[in-house]
């Protein structure tokens, strides 16, 4: 039987707990090992309860979780991106929002996409999103609003950059060959 005193096994065990249990409590040492930590209560206060700010953006990356996504920001107010930038709903790591929507960020997916978020306007709730599709990627991507209209995408008919004015933003991924569309039940993320 392997011991959790082994650093590799400890890391695996902590990653398992953070990924599959939504009520994760994790101190600073734990977070340095696993990265993102769910903040369910804070996430729900901005994205899922009655009376929420309809202009606060919330995101659904159903096809690929954000555990392995590299995130950067140009904001000097963020010292530790993994602790200070996002509020993640649970251990599935698909639903998230920002602590401050005015802070721009770029998400670098291992599947060959960079998604940039910027220029949030607190009066309108609108912001800019842009996709960079890396040439080696075997996937295509669409950014959809809460009514599942295409906002931006890597297909030739969609712009690669757009102004977004919606509460929920959904990321849908497609295999390059057209088979195996990665999508979840995004309809539950719709808001009026």
N, C-alpha and C positions, 0 to 999 in steps of 0.2 A: 504494500500500500504506500502510495506516495504521500509525502508530508507537505503540509502547507508552509513549513518553515523554509522550504526551497523557494527562492525568489521567483523562479519561473512559474511554479505551481501557485504561489500566492497571487501573482499577477493574473494568471488564468482564472483563479477563483474569484478575485475581485471583479474582473471583467464579466464573468458569468453573472454574478449578482447584479451588477449595474445594468447589464443588457436585458435580463429576463425578469427582474423584479422592479416594479414601478415605485415602490416606497423606499428607495435607497437613501440611506444616511451615510455620508462619507466625509471623513475629516480631510485635512490638507494632504497628509501623506498618501491616503487612498487616491485622492484626485490626481496627484502627480503620476500615479501609475496608470489610471484608466482614462484620464482626460475629462470629457464632458460628464456632468452630473445632472440628473433630472431635478427640476425645481417645479413640481406639479402645482403647488398652491399658487405660486407667483405666475406661472403660465396661465392657469385657469382664470385668474383675476384679470388678465388682459385679453383672453381669447374665448372663453367658454361660459362665463356666467352672465346672467341678465344684467343689463345696464352697463355693459362694457363700452369702452370708447370705440365707436364704429370706424374711426380713422387710424386705429393702431394696427399695423400689419401683422398677420400671422401666416405661417408657412407650413406646407405639407409636402414632405419629400418621401412619398409613399414607396416608390420603387427601390430606393437606396437610402438606408439610414445615414445620419450625418456623423456617426461615430468615427469613420475613417476620413471624413472630409477635412481638408486643411483650410482654416479660415484666417484671413488677415484683415487688418483695418489700417487706415491711414490716420486715424484719430489718436492724438497724443494723450487723451484722457483714459484710454484703455491700456492698462499695464499687462494684464493677463487675459488674453482672449477667451480661453476656456472657462474662466471664472466670471468674467465681467460682461461679455457681449450677449450671449443668448440665454434664454429661459427655455428649457426643454421639458416637454410634458412628462414623459416617462421613459422607462428603460428601452422601449422600442426605438426611440431616437428618430422618429419620423416627423413629429409635430413640434414646432418651435416658434419663438418670437424673439424680439430683441429687448434688452433692458431699456434701451433708448433708441427709438426709431430714427433719430437725427444722425446717428453714427453710421457712416458708410462701411461696407464690408465686401469682401470677395471670398467666395467659396470655391475651392478647387477640388472637384470630384475625381477620384481615381479612374473613373470611367471615361475621362477625356473631355470634361466640361469645366469651364470657369464661369461662375455666375456672379455678376457685380450688382450690388444694391447701393443706391446713392440718392442724393438730392430730395430727401423727405421734406414735404411741406406740411407743417402741422395744421394750417388752416384748411387745406383741402384733403389731407390724408394721402395725397398722391406722391409717388416716388419713381425713380428710374430703375429699370432692371435691364441688364445686358447679358448675353450669352456669348462666350467664346467657345467654339467647337474645335478641339484639337484634331489635326489631320489623321492621327492614328486611331482615333476612337471608333469602336464598333457599334456605337449607339447614336441615336438621334434623341432630341429632347424638345419638349414644349413646356412653356410656362403658361398656365391657365388661370383665369380669374375664378371667383366663387361660383359663377354660372357655367363654368367649363368652356368659356370662349378663349381662343388662343390669343395670348398677349404677345408672346415672342416665341421663337423656336428656331431649330436648326434646319428645318425643311425649307425648301426654296420659296414656298409661298408665304412664309411667316417672316416678319422682321427679326433681326438679331438683337434689337434694342427697342425699348418702348417705355412710355410713361404709364404707370400702373395706378389705378384709383379704385382699389377693392380691398376689403377687409382680409379675405383669405386668398393666398396665392398657392397654387398647386404645381408641383414639378412632376411631369410625366416623362418616363424614359421608354425608348423603343430600341429593340435590337436593330442593328444596321441592316440585316437581311429582311427585316419586316416581320419576323416571327418572334413570339414571346414578349409581347408588350408587357412592360412592368407597370402595373397600376393597382391601386387598392380601391376601396370603396370611398372614393373622394367625395361622393355626394353627401356624406355626413359632415363635410366641412363647409357646406353651403350656408350662407347667412343672407337674410333679406336686408 
